[in-house]
């Protein structure tokens, strides 16, 4: 696996996994409540890994805006994933995370930039490591 890539193996695509995360997972919010991370941790896993997805509600904005926010979330994670992956390998756990926009809407932020999204995603990653 390349250090700064986000391969298909690292993404959550299954509806079953999404439902498991939303049903029995935990949720944390960034400090300014713009983003949230719903996650599920599996202990004592022989193949520690981190799988992620980005989700944005239809109520947040139009399709172009939602897709932009999802791209920015994935890019922010991709650039900062190494610390979480190392932590998962060290603790032998599997993280399944769904990052989503919580209070971020198109009306409040017409054209979000990476510098607006990245600090919140980094904060969520740090809080995920602290939750174990």
C-alpha positions as CSV (number, residue, x, y, z in Angstrom):
1,X,0.0,0.0,0.0
2,X,1.4,3.4,-0.9
3,X,1.9,5.8,1.9
4,X,-0.2,8.7,0.5
5,X,-2.9,6.9,-1.4
6,X,-6.5,5.9,-0.6
7,X,-7.0,2.5,-2.2
8,X,-10.3,0.6,-2.7
9,X,-9.3,-1.7,0.2
10,X,-9.3,1.4,2.5
11,X,-12.8,2.5,1.7
12,X,-16.1,1.4,3.1
13,X,-18.5,0.5,0.3
14,X,-20.8,-2.1,1.8
15,X,-24.2,-1.0,3.0
16,X,-23.9,-3.7,5.7
17,X,-20.9,-2.0,7.2
18,X,-22.5,1.5,7.0
19,X,-25.6,0.1,8.9
20,X,-23.4,-1.5,11.5
21,X,-21.5,1.7,12.1
22,X,-24.6,3.8,12.4
23,X,-26.4,1.2,14.6
24,X,-23.8,0.3,17.1
25,X,-20.9,2.7,16.5
26,X,-20.0,5.8,18.5
27,X,-20.0,9.4,17.2
28,X,-17.6,12.2,17.9
29,X,-17.8,15.8,16.8
30,X,-15.1,18.3,15.9
31,X,-14.7,21.3,18.3
32,X,-16.6,23.7,16.1
33,X,-19.3,20.9,15.3
34,X,-18.7,21.3,11.6
35,X,-17.7,17.6,11.1
36,X,-18.5,14.4,12.8
37,X,-17.0,10.9,12.7
38,X,-19.1,7.8,13.4
39,X,-16.8,4.9,14.1
40,X,-16.7,1.2,15.0
41,X,-13.6,-0.4,16.6
42,X,-12.9,-4.1,16.4
43,X,-10.4,-5.3,19.1
44,X,-7.8,-8.0,18.8
45,X,-7.7,-8.1,15.1
46,X,-5.0,-10.1,13.3
47,X,-5.2,-7.8,10.3
48,X,-5.3,-4.3,11.7
49,X,-6.6,-1.8,9.2
50,X,-8.5,1.5,8.9
51,X,-11.5,1.8,6.5
52,X,-13.2,5.1,5.9
53,X,-16.0,6.7,4.0
54,X,-17.2,10.3,3.5
55,X,-20.9,11.1,3.7
56,X,-22.7,14.4,3.3
57,X,-26.5,14.8,3.7
58,X,-28.7,16.0,0.8
59,X,-29.9,18.7,3.1
60,X,-26.5,20.3,3.2
61,X,-26.4,21.5,-0.4
62,X,-26.6,20.5,-4.1
63,X,-24.8,17.6,-5.6
64,X,-21.8,19.5,-6.8
65,X,-21.2,21.1,-3.4
66,X,-21.7,17.7,-1.6
67,X,-19.2,16.0,-3.9
68,X,-16.7,18.7,-3.3
69,X,-17.0,18.4,0.5
70,X,-16.6,14.6,0.2
71,X,-13.5,15.0,-1.9
72,X,-12.0,17.5,0.6
73,X,-12.8,15.1,3.5
74,X,-11.1,12.2,1.7
75,X,-8.1,14.3,0.8
76,X,-7.7,15.6,4.4
77,X,-7.8,12.0,5.7
78,X,-5.4,10.7,2.9
79,X,-2.8,13.3,3.8
80,X,-3.0,12.6,7.6
81,X,-3.8,8.9,7.7
82,X,-0.4,7.6,8.6
83,X,-0.7,8.3,12.3
84,X,-4.0,6.5,12.6
85,X,-2.8,3.5,10.6
86,X,0.3,3.2,12.8
87,X,-1.8,3.4,15.9
88,X,-4.2,0.7,14.7
89,X,-1.3,-1.6,13.9
90,X,0.3,-0.9,17.2
91,X,-2.9,-1.7,19.2
92,X,-4.0,-4.5,16.8
93,X,-7.5,-3.0,16.1
94,X,-9.6,-2.2,13.1
95,X,-11.2,1.2,12.7
96,X,-14.2,1.7,10.5
97,X,-15.0,5.4,10.2
98,X,-17.6,7.5,8.4
99,X,-16.6,11.1,8.3
100,X,-19.5,13.5,7.5
101,X,-20.4,17.2,7.5
102,X,-22.5,18.1,10.5
103,X,-23.0,21.8,10.6
104,X,-21.4,22.7,7.3
105,X,-23.9,23.7,4.6
106,X,-23.8,25.3,1.2
107,X,-25.6,28.4,2.6
108,X,-22.9,29.0,5.2
109,X,-19.9,28.1,3.1
110,X,-20.3,28.5,-0.7
111,X,-16.9,27.1,-1.7
112,X,-15.1,25.2,1.0
113,X,-11.4,24.9,0.8
114,X,-9.0,22.2,2.0
115,X,-7.7,24.6,4.7
116,X,-11.2,24.8,6.1
117,X,-11.7,21.1,6.3
118,X,-8.3,19.7,7.2
119,X,-7.9,21.0,10.8
120,X,-11.3,19.5,11.8
121,X,-10.4,16.1,10.2
122,X,-7.0,16.1,11.9
123,X,-8.7,16.8,15.2
124,X,-11.1,14.0,14.7
125,X,-8.3,11.6,13.9
126,X,-6.5,12.6,17.1
127,X,-9.7,12.1,19.1
128,X,-10.3,8.7,17.5
129,X,-6.8,7.6,18.8
130,X,-7.7,8.9,22.2
131,X,-11.0,7.0,22.3
132,X,-9.2,3.7,22.6
